[in-house]
Amino acid sequence: MRKGIHPDNYRLVAFKDMSNEDVFLAKSAAETKETLEVDGVEYPVIKMEISRTSHPFYTGKAKLVDTAGRIDKFKNKYDKFKK
């Protein structure tokens, strides 16, 4: 492998699905200041809106996820066009 092209901070990170509180470990170089204890070991944590444990494609369940208030934003944006 070529030297100097890979990040120095590549380490185990806890990824936390905020919709169902599932936590899994994977290697990442993503920056974060928060930490989470998993099985007695402290890991940096990355919070996600959706993951493999909550995504409808993997779970087979249709679920409306409107965390950003997209429907309300749409209604407010086009409310001025009502007659």
PDB file as gemmi writes it, atoms N, CA and C in Angstrom:
CRYST1    1.000    1.000    1.000  90.00  90.00  90.00 P 1                      
ATOM      1  N   MET A   1       0.832  -1.187   0.000  1.00  0.00           N  
ATOM      2  CA  MET A   1       0.000   0.000   0.000  1.00  0.00           C  
ATOM      3  C   MET A   1       0.876   1.249   0.000  1.00  0.00           C  
ATOM      4  N   ARG A   2       0.375   2.293  -0.618  1.00  0.00           N  
ATOM      5  CA  ARG A   2       1.109   3.555  -0.644  1.00  0.00           C  
ATOM      6  C   ARG A   2       1.100   4.202   0.726  1.00  0.00           C  
ATOM      7  N   LYS A   3       2.176   4.826   1.071  1.00  0.00           N  
ATOM      8  CA  LYS A   3       2.310   5.504   2.365  1.00  0.00           C  
ATOM      9  C   LYS A   3       1.712   6.909   2.278  1.00  0.00           C  
ATOM     10  N   GLY A   4       1.107   7.363   3.377  1.00  0.00           N  
ATOM     11  CA  GLY A   4       0.648   8.734   3.492  1.00  0.00           C  
ATOM     12  C   GLY A   4      -0.683   9.064   2.838  1.00  0.00           C  
ATOM     13  N   ILE A   5      -1.422   8.080   2.330  1.00  0.00           N  
ATOM     14  CA  ILE A   5      -2.707   8.393   1.701  1.00  0.00           C  
ATOM     15  C   ILE A   5      -3.896   8.022   2.580  1.00  0.00           C  
ATOM     16  N   HIS A   6      -3.669   7.293   3.659  1.00  0.00           N  
ATOM     17  CA  HIS A   6      -4.756   6.877   4.540  1.00  0.00           C  
ATOM     18  C   HIS A   6      -4.801   7.761   5.787  1.00  0.00           C  
ATOM     19  N   PRO A   7      -5.986   8.012   6.323  1.00  0.00           N  
ATOM     20  CA  PRO A   7      -6.095   8.865   7.515  1.00  0.00           C  
ATOM     21  C   PRO A   7      -5.440   8.201   8.727  1.00  0.00           C  
ATOM     22  N   ASP A   8      -4.907   9.031   9.618  1.00  0.00           N  
ATOM     23  CA  ASP A   8      -4.244   8.527  10.820  1.00  0.00           C  
ATOM     24  C   ASP A   8      -5.227   8.130  11.912  1.00  0.00           C  
ATOM     25  N   ASN A   9      -6.429   8.697  11.889  1.00  0.00           N  
ATOM     26  CA  ASN A   9      -7.381   8.471  12.968  1.00  0.00           C  
ATOM     27  C   ASN A   9      -8.406   7.374  12.647  1.00  0.00           C  
ATOM     28  N   TYR A  10      -8.045   6.402  11.830  1.00  0.00           N  
ATOM     29  CA  TYR A  10      -8.930   5.289  11.486  1.00  0.00           C  
ATOM     30  C   TYR A  10      -9.016   4.373  12.695  1.00  0.00           C  
ATOM     31  N   ARG A  11     -10.221   4.285  13.308  1.00  0.00           N  
ATOM     32  CA  ARG A  11     -10.386   3.523  14.545  1.00  0.00           C  
ATOM     33  C   ARG A  11     -11.802   2.992  14.643  1.00  0.00           C  
ATOM     34  N   LEU A  12     -12.071   2.171  15.671  1.00  0.00           N  
ATOM     35  CA  LEU A  12     -13.418   1.669  15.905  1.00  0.00           C  
ATOM     36  C   LEU A  12     -14.300   2.802  16.411  1.00  0.00           C  
ATOM     37  N   VAL A  13     -15.487   2.911  15.849  1.00  0.00           N  
ATOM     38  CA  VAL A  13     -16.446   3.953  16.218  1.00  0.00           C  
ATOM     39  C   VAL A  13     -17.797   3.286  16.456  1.00  0.00           C  
ATOM     40  N   ALA A  14     -18.530   3.760  17.463  1.00  0.00           N  
ATOM     41  CA  ALA A  14     -19.884   3.276  17.721  1.00  0.00           C  
ATOM     42  C   ALA A  14     -20.847   4.125  16.905  1.00  0.00           C  
ATOM     43  N   PHE A  15     -21.657   3.486  16.069  1.00  0.00           N  
ATOM     44  CA  PHE A  15     -22.692   4.157  15.302  1.00  0.00           C  
ATOM     45  C   PHE A  15     -24.020   3.908  15.997  1.00  0.00           C  
ATOM     46  N   LYS A  16     -24.749   4.972  16.336  1.00  0.00           N  
ATOM     47  CA  LYS A  16     -26.000   4.852  17.077  1.00  0.00           C  
ATOM     48  C   LYS A  16     -27.165   5.319  16.206  1.00  0.00           C  
ATOM     49  N   ASP A  17     -28.123   4.419  15.975  1.00  0.00           N  
ATOM     50  CA  ASP A  17     -29.342   4.740  15.232  1.00  0.00           C  
ATOM     51  C   ASP A  17     -30.296   5.425  16.204  1.00  0.00           C  
ATOM     52  N   MET A  18     -30.613   6.686  15.955  1.00  0.00           N  
ATOM     53  CA  MET A  18     -31.440   7.456  16.879  1.00  0.00           C  
ATOM     54  C   MET A  18     -32.916   7.080  16.812  1.00  0.00           C  
ATOM     55  N   SER A  19     -33.349   6.396  15.756  1.00  0.00           N  
ATOM     56  CA  SER A  19     -34.762   6.037  15.654  1.00  0.00           C  
ATOM     57  C   SER A  19     -35.113   4.804  16.475  1.00  0.00           C  
ATOM     58  N   ASN A  20     -34.143   3.899  16.710  1.00  0.00           N  
ATOM     59  CA  ASN A  20     -34.453   2.709  17.510  1.00  0.00           C  
ATOM     60  C   ASN A  20     -33.375   2.400  18.544  1.00  0.00           C  
ATOM     61  N   GLU A  21     -32.421   3.308  18.743  1.00  0.00           N  
ATOM     62  CA  GLU A  21     -31.377   3.196  19.760  1.00  0.00           C  
ATOM     63  C   GLU A  21     -30.429   2.013  19.550  1.00  0.00           C  
ATOM     64  N   ASP A  22     -30.366   1.451  18.352  1.00  0.00           N  
ATOM     65  CA  ASP A  22     -29.448   0.359  18.059  1.00  0.00           C  
ATOM     66  C   ASP A  22     -28.030   0.918  17.934  1.00  0.00           C  
ATOM     67  N   VAL A  23     -27.048   0.176  18.446  1.00  0.00           N  
ATOM     68  CA  VAL A  23     -25.648   0.597  18.390  1.00  0.00           C  
ATOM     69  C   VAL A  23     -24.835  -0.526  17.764  1.00  0.00           C  
ATOM     70  N   PHE A  24     -23.958  -0.173  16.810  1.00  0.00           N  
ATOM     71  CA  PHE A  24     -23.038  -1.161  16.259  1.00  0.00           C  
ATOM     72  C   PHE A  24     -21.672  -0.519  16.063  1.00  0.00           C  
ATOM     73  N   LEU A  25     -20.644  -1.344  16.054  1.00  0.00           N  
ATOM     74  CA  LEU A  25     -19.272  -0.872  15.921  1.00  0.00           C  
ATOM     75  C   LEU A  25     -18.764  -1.113  14.513  1.00  0.00           C  
ATOM     76  N   ALA A  26     -18.036  -0.138  14.000  1.00  0.00           N  
ATOM     77  CA  ALA A  26     -17.392  -0.252  12.686  1.00  0.00           C  
ATOM     78  C   ALA A  26     -16.201   0.691  12.687  1.00  0.00           C  
ATOM     79  N   LYS A  27     -15.275   0.458  11.783  1.00  0.00           N  
ATOM     80  CA  LYS A  27     -14.119   1.339  11.689  1.00  0.00           C  
ATOM     81  C   LYS A  27     -14.475   2.564  10.862  1.00  0.00           C  
ATOM     82  N   SER A  28     -13.964   3.720  11.300  1.00  0.00           N  
ATOM     83  CA  SER A  28     -14.252   4.973  10.607  1.00  0.00           C  
ATOM     84  C   SER A  28     -13.191   6.005  10.960  1.00  0.00           C  
ATOM     85  N   ALA A  29     -13.065   7.002  10.107  1.00  0.00           N  
ATOM     86  CA  ALA A  29     -12.189   8.144  10.360  1.00  0.00           C  
ATOM     87  C   ALA A  29     -13.015   9.399  10.597  1.00  0.00           C  
ATOM     88  N   ALA A  30     -14.335   9.260  10.765  1.00  0.00           N  
ATOM     89  CA  ALA A  30     -15.222  10.406  10.969  1.00  0.00           C  
ATOM     90  C   ALA A  30     -14.889  11.104  12.289  1.00  0.00           C  
ATOM     91  N   GLU A  31     -14.944  12.427  12.279  1.00  0.00           N  
ATOM     92  CA  GLU A  31     -14.643  13.228  13.461  1.00  0.00           C  
ATOM     93  C   GLU A  31     -15.874  13.338  14.358  1.00  0.00           C  
ATOM     94  N   THR A  32     -15.671  13.193  15.649  1.00  0.00           N  
ATOM     95  CA  THR A  32     -16.737  13.369  16.630  1.00  0.00           C  
ATOM     96  C   THR A  32     -16.131  13.690  17.982  1.00  0.00           C  
ATOM     97  N   LYS A  33     -16.869  14.428  18.794  1.00  0.00           N  
ATOM     98  CA  LYS A  33     -16.396  14.774  20.129  1.00  0.00           C  
ATOM     99  C   LYS A  33     -17.129  13.963  21.202  1.00  0.00           C  
ATOM    100  N   GLU A  34     -18.252  13.336  20.832  1.00  0.00           N  
ATOM    101  CA  GLU A  34     -19.037  12.561  21.783  1.00  0.00           C  
ATOM    102  C   GLU A  34     -18.504  11.146  21.894  1.00  0.00           C  
ATOM    103  N   THR A  35     -18.720  10.532  23.067  1.00  0.00           N  
ATOM    104  CA  THR A  35     -18.312   9.152  23.276  1.00  0.00           C  
ATOM    105  C   THR A  35     -19.478   8.358  23.849  1.00  0.00           C  
ATOM    106  N   LEU A  36     -19.374   7.032  23.723  1.00  0.00           N  
ATOM    107  CA  LEU A  36     -20.408   6.126  24.212  1.00  0.00           C  
ATOM    108  C   LEU A  36     -19.722   4.867  24.723  1.00  0.00           C  
ATOM    109  N   GLU A  37     -20.192   4.349  25.850  1.00  0.00           N  
ATOM    110  CA  GLU A  37     -19.617   3.133  26.405  1.00  0.00           C  
ATOM    111  C   GLU A  37     -20.382   1.926  25.874  1.00  0.00           C  
ATOM    112  N   VAL A  38     -19.652   0.991  25.250  1.00  0.00           N  
ATOM    113  CA  VAL A  38     -20.233  -0.235  24.716  1.00  0.00           C  
ATOM    114  C   VAL A  38     -19.447  -1.399  25.296  1.00  0.00           C  
ATOM    115  N   ASP A  39     -20.116  -2.268  26.032  1.00  0.00           N  
ATOM    116  CA  ASP A  39     -19.484  -3.436  26.667  1.00  0.00           C  
ATOM    117  C   ASP A  39     -18.293  -3.047  27.526  1.00  0.00           C  
ATOM    118  N   GLY A  40     -18.391  -1.939  28.237  1.00  0.00           N  
ATOM    119  CA  GLY A  40     -17.350  -1.496  29.149  1.00  0.00           C  
ATOM    120  C   GLY A  40     -16.196  -0.766  28.497  1.00  0.00           C  
ATOM    121  N   VAL A  41     -16.253  -0.520  27.208  1.00  0.00           N  
ATOM    122  CA  VAL A  41     -15.190   0.190  26.489  1.00  0.00           C  
ATOM    123  C   VAL A  41     -15.763   1.481  25.915  1.00  0.00           C  
ATOM    124  N   GLU A  42     -15.007   2.566  26.052  1.00  0.00           N  
ATOM    125  CA  GLU A  42     -15.434   3.881  25.571  1.00  0.00           C  
ATOM    126  C   GLU A  42     -15.055   4.042  24.093  1.00  0.00           C  
ATOM    127  N   TYR A  43     -16.036   4.392  23.252  1.00  0.00           N  
ATOM    128  CA  TYR A  43     -15.815   4.592  21.820  1.00  0.00           C  
ATOM    129  C   TYR A  43     -16.349   5.959  21.414  1.00  0.00           C  
ATOM    130  N   PRO A  44     -15.755   6.589  20.396  1.00  0.00           N  
ATOM    131  CA  PRO A  44     -16.383   7.776  19.813  1.00  0.00           C  
ATOM    132  C   PRO A  44     -17.715   7.353  19.192  1.00  0.00           C  
ATOM    133  N   VAL A  45     -18.721   8.220  19.217  1.00  0.00           N  
ATOM    134  CA  VAL A  45     -20.039   7.842  18.704  1.00  0.00           C  
ATOM    135  C   VAL A  45     -20.457   8.765  17.567  1.00  0.00           C  
ATOM    136  N   ILE A  46     -21.048   8.171  16.534  1.00  0.00           N  
ATOM    137  CA  ILE A  46     -21.647   8.893  15.417  1.00  0.00           C  
ATOM    138  C   ILE A  46     -23.140   8.607  15.470  1.00  0.00           C  
ATOM    139  N   LYS A  47     -23.961   9.661  15.562  1.00  0.00           N  
ATOM    140  CA  LYS A  47     -25.411   9.482  15.627  1.00  0.00           C  
ATOM    141  C   LYS A  47     -25.993   9.553  14.220  1.00  0.00           C  
ATOM    142  N   MET A  48     -26.888   8.599  13.912  1.00  0.00           N  
ATOM    143  CA  MET A  48     -27.493   8.528  12.579  1.00  0.00           C  
ATOM    144  C   MET A  48     -29.008   8.568  12.700  1.00  0.00           C  
ATOM    145  N   GLU A  49     -29.664   9.076  11.687  1.00  0.00           N  
ATOM    146  CA  GLU A  49     -31.123   9.101  11.645  1.00  0.00           C  
ATOM    147  C   GLU A  49     -31.692   7.728  11.297  1.00  0.00           C  
ATOM    148  N   ILE A  50     -31.003   7.007  10.428  1.00  0.00           N  
ATOM    149  CA  ILE A  50     -31.519   5.731   9.939  1.00  0.00           C  
ATOM    150  C   ILE A  50     -30.333   4.814   9.645  1.00  0.00           C  
ATOM    151  N   SER A  51     -30.504   3.520   9.893  1.00  0.00           N  
ATOM    152  CA  SER A  51     -29.433   2.552   9.645  1.00  0.00           C  
ATOM    153  C   SER A  51     -30.045   1.260   9.109  1.00  0.00           C  
ATOM    154  N   ARG A  52     -29.235   0.226   9.038  1.00  0.00           N  
ATOM    155  CA  ARG A  52     -29.710  -1.054   8.519  1.00  0.00           C  
ATOM    156  C   ARG A  52     -30.787  -1.676   9.409  1.00  0.00           C  
ATOM    157  N   THR A  53     -30.851  -1.297  10.676  1.00  0.00           N  
ATOM    158  CA  THR A  53     -31.855  -1.871  11.575  1.00  0.00           C  
ATOM    159  C   THR A  53     -33.184  -1.120  11.546  1.00  0.00           C  
ATOM    160  N   SER A  54     -33.220   0.040  10.882  1.00  0.00           N  
ATOM    161  CA  SER A  54     -34.472   0.790  10.833  1.00  0.00           C  
ATOM    162  C   SER A  54     -34.899   1.156   9.414  1.00  0.00           C  
ATOM    163  N   HIS A  55     -34.070   0.900   8.414  1.00  0.00           N  
ATOM    164  CA  HIS A  55     -34.402   1.247   7.036  1.00  0.00           C  
ATOM    165  C   HIS A  55     -35.444   0.270   6.492  1.00  0.00           C  
ATOM    166  N   PRO A  56     -36.507   0.758   5.850  1.00  0.00           N  
ATOM    167  CA  PRO A  56     -37.566  -0.111   5.338  1.00  0.00           C  
ATOM    168  C   PRO A  56     -37.077  -1.170   4.352  1.00  0.00           C  
ATOM    169  N   PHE A  57     -36.032  -0.894   3.595  1.00  0.00           N  
ATOM    170  CA  PHE A  57     -35.523  -1.881   2.650  1.00  0.00           C  
ATOM    171  C   PHE A  57     -35.024  -3.133   3.372  1.00  0.00           C  
ATOM    172  N   TYR A  58     -34.344  -2.948   4.499  1.00  0.00           N  
ATOM    173  CA  TYR A  58     -33.783  -4.077   5.235  1.00  0.00           C  
ATOM    174  C   TYR A  58     -34.780  -4.703   6.199  1.00  0.00           C  
ATOM    175  N   THR A  59     -35.686  -3.915   6.758  1.00  0.00           N  
ATOM    176  CA  THR A  59     -36.636  -4.443   7.739  1.00  0.00           C  
ATOM    177  C   THR A  59     -37.902  -4.991   7.095  1.00  0.00           C  
ATOM    178  N   GLY A  60     -38.229  -4.535   5.892  1.00  0.00           N  
ATOM    179  CA  GLY A  60     -39.448  -4.977   5.227  1.00  0.00           C  
ATOM    180  C   GLY A  60     -40.689  -4.260   5.715  1.00  0.00           C  
ATOM    181  N   LYS A  61     -40.519  -3.251   6.552  1.00  0.00           N  
ATOM    182  CA  LYS A  61     -41.652  -2.490   7.088  1.00  0.00           C  
ATOM    183  C   LYS A  61     -41.608  -1.071   6.536  1.00  0.00           C  
ATOM    184  N   ALA A  62     -42.739  -0.606   6.037  1.00  0.00           N  
ATOM    185  CA  ALA A  62     -42.825   0.779   5.572  1.00  0.00           C  
ATOM    186  C   ALA A  62     -43.026   1.666   6.794  1.00  0.00           C  
ATOM    187  N   LYS A  63     -42.240   2.739   6.874  1.00  0.00           N  
ATOM    188  CA  LYS A  63     -42.305   3.616   8.030  1.00  0.00           C  
ATOM    189  C   LYS A  63     -42.050   5.035   7.575  1.00  0.00           C  
ATOM    190  N   LEU A  64     -42.876   5.970   7.991  1.00  0.00           N  
ATOM    191  CA  LEU A  64     -42.699   7.367   7.634  1.00  0.00           C  
ATOM    192  C   LEU A  64     -41.714   7.993   8.609  1.00  0.00           C  
ATOM    193  N   VAL A  65     -40.604   8.481   8.093  1.00  0.00           N  
ATOM    194  CA  VAL A  65     -39.605   9.161   8.900  1.00  0.00           C  
ATOM    195  C   VAL A  65     -39.590  10.616   8.464  1.00  0.00           C  
ATOM    196  N   ASP A  66     -40.156  11.480   9.281  1.00  0.00           N  
ATOM    197  CA  ASP A  66     -40.237  12.905   8.952  1.00  0.00           C  
ATOM    198  C   ASP A  66     -39.536  13.700  10.049  1.00  0.00           C  
ATOM    199  N   THR A  67     -38.238  13.494  10.189  1.00  0.00           N  
ATOM    200  CA  THR A  67     -37.500  14.159  11.258  1.00  0.00           C  
ATOM    201  C   THR A  67     -37.251  15.623  10.962  1.00  0.00           C  
ATOM    202  N   ALA A  68     -37.180  15.988   9.715  1.00  0.00           N  
ATOM    203  CA  ALA A  68     -36.882  17.375   9.369  1.00  0.00           C  
ATOM    204  C   ALA A  68     -38.145  18.208   9.193  1.00  0.00           C  
ATOM    205  N   GLY A  69     -39.319  17.612   9.366  1.00  0.00           N  
ATOM    206  CA  GLY A  69     -40.557  18.355   9.180  1.00  0.00           C  
ATOM    207  C   GLY A  69     -40.792  18.706   7.728  1.00  0.00           C  
ATOM    208  N   ARG A  70     -40.468  17.792   6.824  1.00  0.00           N  
ATOM    209  CA  ARG A  70     -40.554  18.071   5.386  1.00  0.00           C  
ATOM    210  C   ARG A  70     -41.969  18.408   4.945  1.00  0.00           C  
ATOM    211  N   ILE A  71     -42.942  17.733   5.510  1.00  0.00           N  
ATOM    212  CA  ILE A  71     -44.334  17.979   5.119  1.00  0.00           C  
ATOM    213  C   ILE A  71     -44.748  19.393   5.517  1.00  0.00           C  
ATOM    214  N   ASP A  72     -44.394  19.797   6.737  1.00  0.00           N  
ATOM    215  CA  ASP A  72     -44.732  21.151   7.187  1.00  0.00           C  
ATOM    216  C   ASP A  72     -44.002  22.208   6.365  1.00  0.00           C  
ATOM    217  N   LYS A  73     -42.743  21.951   6.025  1.00  0.00           N  
ATOM    218  CA  LYS A  73     -41.995  22.892   5.193  1.00  0.00           C  
ATOM    219  C   LYS A  73     -42.655  23.051   3.825  1.00  0.00           C  
ATOM    220  N   PHE A  74     -43.089  21.929   3.250  1.00  0.00           N  
ATOM    221  CA  PHE A  74     -43.755  21.967   1.948  1.00  0.00           C  
ATOM    222  C   PHE A  74     -45.051  22.768   2.028  1.00  0.00           C  
ATOM    223  N   LYS A  75     -45.859  22.512   3.053  1.00  0.00           N  
ATOM    224  CA  LYS A  75     -47.129  23.220   3.208  1.00  0.00           C  
ATOM    225  C   LYS A  75     -46.901  24.715   3.396  1.00  0.00           C  
ATOM    226  N   ASN A  76     -45.907  25.084   4.203  1.00  0.00           N  
ATOM    227  CA  ASN A  76     -45.621  26.506   4.421  1.00  0.00           C  
ATOM    228  C   ASN A  76     -45.114  27.183   3.156  1.00  0.00           C  
ATOM    229  N   LYS A  77     -44.309  26.464   2.398  1.00  0.00           N  
ATOM    230  CA  LYS A  77     -43.737  27.034   1.178  1.00  0.00           C  
ATOM    231  C   LYS A  77     -44.806  27.339   0.139  1.00  0.00           C  
ATOM    232  N   TYR A  78     -45.767  26.425  -0.019  1.00  0.00           N  
ATOM    233  CA  TYR A  78     -46.789  26.581  -1.064  1.00  0.00           C  
ATOM    234  C   TYR A  78     -48.121  27.097  -0.523  1.00  0.00           C  
ATOM    235  N   ASP A  79     -48.137  27.514   0.720  1.00  0.00           N  
ATOM    236  CA  ASP A  79     -49.346  28.080   1.326  1.00  0.00           C  
ATOM    237  C   ASP A  79     -49.718  29.408   0.667  1.00  0.00           C  
ATOM    238  N   LYS A  80     -48.731  30.143   0.189  1.00  0.00           N  
ATOM    239  CA  LYS A  80     -48.995  31.457  -0.409  1.00  0.00           C  
ATOM    240  C   LYS A  80     -49.724  31.348  -1.757  1.00  0.00           C  
ATOM    241  N   PHE A  81     -49.727  30.165  -2.383  1.00  0.00           N  
ATOM    242  CA  PHE A  81     -50.389  29.981  -3.668  1.00  0.00           C  
ATOM    243  C   PHE A  81     -51.852  29.593  -3.540  1.00  0.00           C  
ATOM    244  N   LYS A  82     -52.341  29.378  -2.308  1.00  0.00           N  
ATOM    245  CA  LYS A  82     -53.751  29.048  -2.115  1.00  0.00           C  
ATOM    246  C   LYS A  82     -54.633  30.232  -2.488  1.00  0.00           C  
ATOM    247  N   LYS A  83     -55.787  29.953  -3.031  1.00  0.00           N  
ATOM    248  CA  LYS A  83     -56.712  31.018  -3.420  1.00  0.00           C  
ATOM    249  C   LYS A  83     -57.878  31.082  -2.484  1.00  0.00           C  
TER     250      LYS A  83                                                      
END                                                                             
